[in-house]
Amino acid sequence: MGSIFLKVLLVGVSFSGLLYPLVNFCISGKTAGQRPNIVIILADDMGWGDLGANWAETKDTANLDKMASEGMRFVDFHAAASTCSPSRASLLTGRLGLRNGVTHNFAVTSLGGLPLNESTLAEVLQQAGYVTGMIGKWHLGHHGSYHPNFRGFDYYFGIPYSHDMGCTDTPGYNHPPCPACPPGGGPLRKHKRDCYMDVALPLYENLCIVEQPVNLSSLAGKYAEKAVQFIQQASASRRPFLLYVALAHMHVPISATQPLPNPRGQRPYQAGLREMDNLVGQIKDKVDSTAKEHTFFWFTGDNGPWAQKCELAGSVGPFTGLWQTRQGGSSAKQTTWEGGHRVPALAYWPGRVPANVTSTALLSVLDIFPTVVALAGASLPQGRHFDGLDASNVLLGRSQMGHRVLFHPNSGAAGEYGALQAVRLEQYKAFFITGGAEACDGNIGPEQRHDLPLIFNLEEDAAEGVPLQTASAEYQAVLPQVRKVLTDILQDVANDNISQVDYTQDPAVTPCCNPYHIACRCQTV
């Protein structure tokens, strides 16, 4: 047909009936000009203050800090939700959970996933001639057509959900700690709280489970190796590529790659930060050595730190959510407080993205989809509304104009999943529901509904400690604007093509490469 193409060939059958993947990069016909390669790296549960360039107390992110000095750092950048699946769904669709349907996390036994009528960023770029690869945590459905290989990714290597959702032989650091998988032939043990003991964590390459349980101590090294290989092969093909790397870091369990002298202190988390930073550095080094001038690199996080994990949770920097913490409970992951959704973000593209620039533009993970589509010269899918904006002008130094308004959905705290509970309007932040997320001390803040929303001026109160007085002129001027933009988006959603998610569960869809072994043990690589 004279077009460039990539095939994923599944060849060979093992004794247990598993297919082994072989990825072929092929060239036929003309090449794709100078459309940029795209690398998106998404950290997991990383706090805004975990980036040294953001927070001077952090000393463990030398590679990321170097990238900040060579590119653009965003200090008012937000996750689209404050927990795993909804945030990732919004990254890949540019749409809030009220539109794409993903309002809370998928389970090990989930039948469904990101609705099939939602177009992913990978599908759009794949149709535009890009080679597409994903490495890392998916968490948008693993059964049948919800697998990454059927959602636009030519190549996939990673785990189907969070790495605490299955036992391993190298359990690492968690709070409370979880035991290792039961040995082969041994009896199943009773579950500890929040521990998965009856099925091991699987590692996929394309459609095949290649390791179960995953060796967490070597997972970062495998991710780096596969990312470097993908970049090398895709660059050699002369096609533009999309590489989406969804890290296991800094979600618990924190891998124990080497013994630590003080495992009860902050050392495991700091060691994990350094390991993550090294992994990102390896990927960036490969980009720099192969396609530096033609590759746009975006690093950010899916949500803020998981406060209930205590010393194994990251830093929110100055965004402490003091009003909530005084009431009790967490103001980080799962919540709409700044600590839950304000995340580190960096952009790097030598010669295009200005170096050593700090941007104060109000931006979001939602913007990744429309921005990358624009940079790639592709077209947005028709027949649906998007919540993200094309931030190309900000990235290329032409503007500081981001969003005027952002909406923050409930991601597992008090209230209904996906409901828009907080509104960011310029420098103001309004809360309609607070509480419901667990802190390190086990306290869950009481659910409180605010008919007159709490409104904070973030320029004067980044810690969200003291809301504006409801009788003040400032409050009275902001309140009707907040109510109007919230009414407007809810009307817009009602008029949009929205998707429905199948959240039903069936133990039969649990990933298991060998059901005849305790915890589904097998290893093929």
Disulfide bonds with the S-S distance in Angstrom:
Cys167-Cys181 2.05
Cys178-Cys195 1.96
Cys310-Cys440 2.06
Cys512-Cys520 1.99
Cys513-Cys522 1.73
